């Protein structure tokens, strides 16, 4: 095989495999604009409660290109997972355990990571869940 063809193939593979990671890292560092689709949170009474949220799986994109799936287990236990290699590289893990609870129209999720407690209040509107910034959280199951 011609050396030029091999070099072109190797360069293409490197670009195809590393470009998404580089773009994600640049967005996380604030070097590229956030292009996530934000919506107005509907002013609807919550149709979801703690019982109806048990054993459901939701997906959020906290940073463009980084998707996190959160499973809400019975008893207020939550498990978050991401298949993004950048998350595993930066966090040292691809899975975190946490807690969740419902208070009125708020879904409150939290975790402890590296000794620090993180808590996020999400909005329940109708049968949907939204981050405060208007980012919809998609129900997987």
C-alpha positions in Angstrom: 0.0 0.0 0.0 1.2 3.5 -0.8 2.6 5.5 2.2 0.6 8.5 1.3 -2.7 6.5 1.5 -1.7 5.2 4.9 -0.8 8.7 6.2 -4.2 10.1 4.9 -6.1 7.2 6.5 -4.3 7.7 9.9 -4.9 11.5 9.8 -8.6 11.0 9.0 -9.0 8.5 11.9 -7.3 10.8 14.3 -9.5 13.7 13.3 -12.7 11.6 13.4 -11.9 10.2 16.8 -10.4 13.2 18.6 -12.4 16.1 17.2 -15.5 15.4 19.2 -13.5 15.2 22.4 -11.6 18.4 21.6 -14.9 20.2 20.8 -16.5 19.0 24.0 -13.4 20.1 26.1 -13.4 23.5 24.4 -17.1 24.0 25.1 -16.6 22.9 28.8 -13.8 25.4 29.1 -16.0 28.2 27.6 -14.0 28.6 24.5 -16.9 27.7 22.2 -20.5 29.0 22.6 -23.2 26.9 24.3 -25.7 25.9 21.6 -28.0 23.7 23.6 -31.7 24.3 22.8 -33.4 26.1 25.7 -37.2 26.4 26.0 -39.6 28.4 28.1 -40.6 26.3 31.0 -44.4 25.7 30.8 -46.4 27.1 33.7 -48.2 23.8 34.3 -49.0 22.1 37.6 -46.7 19.0 38.2 -48.2 15.7 37.0 -45.2 13.8 38.3 -44.7 12.9 42.0 -42.2 10.7 43.9 -44.1 7.5 43.3 -44.5 8.1 39.5 -40.8 9.0 39.2 -39.5 5.8 40.8 -37.6 3.5 38.4 -37.5 6.2 35.6 -34.5 7.1 33.6 -33.8 10.7 32.4 -31.1 12.2 30.2 -29.7 15.7 30.5 -27.0 17.4 28.5 -25.3 19.7 31.1 -22.7 20.6 28.5 -23.0 20.4 24.7 -22.0 16.8 23.7 -21.9 15.5 27.3 -25.0 13.4 28.0 -25.8 12.1 31.5 -28.4 9.5 32.2 -29.9 9.5 35.7 -31.9 6.6 37.1 -34.3 7.5 39.9 -34.5 4.4 42.1 -37.0 3.7 45.0 -36.2 5.2 48.3 -34.7 8.4 47.0 -31.5 6.8 45.5 -30.2 8.1 42.2 -27.5 6.8 39.9 -26.0 9.0 37.2 -24.0 7.5 34.3 -22.2 9.0 31.2 -20.6 7.1 28.4 -18.6 10.2 27.4 -14.9 9.4 27.7 -14.2 13.0 28.7 -16.4 12.6 31.8 -14.6 9.5 32.9 -11.2 11.2 32.3 -12.1 14.3 34.2 -14.1 12.7 37.0 -12.2 9.5 37.3 -15.5 7.5 37.0 -18.4 7.2 34.7 -21.0 6.6 37.4 -22.0 8.5 40.5 -24.5 7.7 43.2 -26.8 10.3 44.7 -30.2 11.2 46.1 -33.4 12.6 44.9 -36.7 13.9 46.3 -39.8 15.8 45.2 -41.0 19.0 46.9 -44.0 20.5 45.2 -43.0 21.2 41.6 -39.3 20.7 42.3 -37.2 17.6 41.7 -34.1 17.9 43.9 -31.2 15.7 43.0 -27.8 15.7 44.8 -24.5 13.9 45.1 -21.2 14.1 46.9 -18.2 14.2 44.7 -14.6 14.5 46.0 -15.9 15.5 49.4 -18.2 18.3 48.1 -22.0 18.2 48.1 -23.7 19.2 44.8 -27.5 19.8 44.7 -29.6 20.8 41.7 -33.3 21.9 41.8 -35.2 20.9 38.7 -38.7 22.1 37.7 -41.5 19.7 37.2 -44.1 21.1 34.7 -46.9 18.8 33.6 -45.2 15.5 32.7 -41.9 17.2 31.9 -38.7 18.1 33.9 -36.6 21.1 33.1 -33.3 22.6 34.4 -33.8 26.1 35.7 -32.1 27.5 32.6 -34.9 26.1 30.4 -33.0 23.0 29.3 -35.5 20.1 28.9 -34.6 16.8 30.5 -35.6 13.9 28.3 -37.3 10.8 29.7 -35.7 7.6 28.4 -38.0 5.2 30.2 
